[in-house]
């Protein structure tokens, strides 16, 4: 069905609320999570909708191409299917407060293995040897994070080897730095930080942080008439924190329109990723995208970076 695949990295530059729609705990508006891992995700349907909405404005004079790639609007959805699809965005790395160097990018063997699987399908060059990590222990690249042989994350200490950096993890952090973030000067600090401050935790410890170290904000519902807080109007909204990194798989098939000049799968993917310079159309690579709720309060800002296919990713 799909002939072209690319890895699509999402780097959060603001808190992001992709709502689950159902509250089971004390948080009124929780974010989307996988049931089996409890890791935060972004549903592929929401990702596709946000990208389409953004490009519908950027491609205002080329709505035919937009419909060819994404499919017609709901009222005409029976005409033909779209030519692109996006998998759920899965967590690659999660920012955790650190006693040294402000914060680290925490990850786990499971998160890295799933990322490597996406990269393999997308044809990205990565030769990762994913190390393991015991509970209450960690692996790291940068010894500057250590106090003795411990790394302090939030109010917890993790034991690390203080004598050398982990070369296998260093290979992974260098690859992510070169491929998961935009390469402009504005992101140089974050590329270097990701390269130096990636910390590997056990799957159990990583799950604890992604469940308990998200951004939870209280909100008060205001009465429009009195201008004061409504009774029972206090509610809590959960957000994925800035500096979180996720990855999705973007997939393309040939254009499914019945009539007209049709795009093959490669042309669909190239137009989606890089746009069309002849027609001044921008693609999604390097795009600042608003996704999820609370857009008017600055939430949901993510940067998209594409890797894989046509030797697009550095080894």
HELIX and SHEET records of a PDB file:
HELIX    1   1 UNK A   44  UNK A   58  1                                  15    
HELIX    2   2 UNK A   63  UNK A   70  1                                   8    
HELIX    3   3 UNK A   74  UNK A   76  5                                   3    
HELIX    4   4 UNK A  109  UNK A  122  1                                  14    
HELIX    5   5 UNK A  143  UNK A  145  5                                   3    
HELIX    6   6 UNK A  167  UNK A  179  1                                  13    
HELIX    7   7 UNK A  185  UNK A  187  5                                   3    
HELIX    8   8 UNK A  188  UNK A  196  1                                   9    
HELIX    9   9 UNK A  203  UNK A  212  1                                  10    
HELIX   10  10 UNK A  265  UNK A  274  1                                  10    
HELIX   11  11 UNK A  277  UNK A  279  5                                   3    
HELIX   12  12 UNK A  295  UNK A  297  5                                   3    
SHEET    1   A 6 UNK A  41  UNK A  42  0                                        
SHEET    2   A 6 UNK A  89  UNK A  97 -1                                        
SHEET    3   A 6 UNK A 245  UNK A 252 -1                                        
SHEET    4   A 6 UNK A   4  UNK A  12 -1                                        
SHEET    5   A 6 UNK A 301  UNK A 307 -1                                        
SHEET    6   A 6 UNK A 288  UNK A 290 -1                                        
SHEET    1   B 5 UNK A  41  UNK A  42  0                                        
SHEET    2   B 5 UNK A  89  UNK A  97 -1                                        
SHEET    3   B 5 UNK A 103  UNK A 108 -1                                        
SHEET    4   B 5 UNK A 198  UNK A 201  1                                        
SHEET    5   B 5 UNK A 138  UNK A 140 -1                                        
SHEET    1   C 4 UNK A  41  UNK A  42  0                                        
SHEET    2   C 4 UNK A  89  UNK A  97 -1                                        
SHEET    3   C 4 UNK A 245  UNK A 252 -1                                        
SHEET    4   C 4 UNK A  84  UNK A  86 -1                                        
SHEET    1   D 2 UNK A 150  UNK A 153  0                                        
SHEET    2   D 2 UNK A 156  UNK A 159 -1                                        
SHEET    1   E 2 UNK A 215  UNK A 222  0                                        
SHEET    2   E 2 UNK A 229  UNK A 239 -1                                        
END                                                                             
